[in-house]
Amino acid sequence: MAGYLGEFIIVGFLYFYYRRYEPSKLKTSDQVSIFAMAIPALCDFFENMLLIFGTTQIFPSLVAMSRALVLPITAILSKILIRKVFSCKMITALLVLTSGLTLATFVQY
């Protein structure tokens, strides 16, 4: 539960900010579906549960390195889903990052 404290604080801050300064940007309850919020929340919950279980099974250094895989995975998904175009420098940086993480993983075993 403590891991979600920061998220709750940010959501609360944003809600009160928009309520006070820009109330027209807040959506009413008939504009927001509970299912639109429940699906990402359930995915986040199960991802965190799997992450906690997985971190108990591997070395702590591998956990830190695997968290760095968020960047290449996000880049690949943005390429697939929103058809983002990458420059040569970005592709090179992602390849170097991914190869470094892969090499570090093999060295641990």
Number of C-alpha atoms within 10 A of each C-alpha: 4 6 8 8 9 10 11 11 11 10 11 11 12 12 14 12 12 13 13 9 9 11 12 9 9 11 9 8 8 7 8 10 9 10 9 9 10 11 11 11 12 11 11 12 12 12 12 13 11 11 12 11 11 12 14 10 9 10 12 11 11 15 15 11 15 14 10 14 15 10 12 16 13 11 16 13 12 13 13 10 9 8 10 12 10 11 9 9 9 12 14 12 13 18 13 12 16 17 12 12 18 14 11 14 14 8 8 9 6
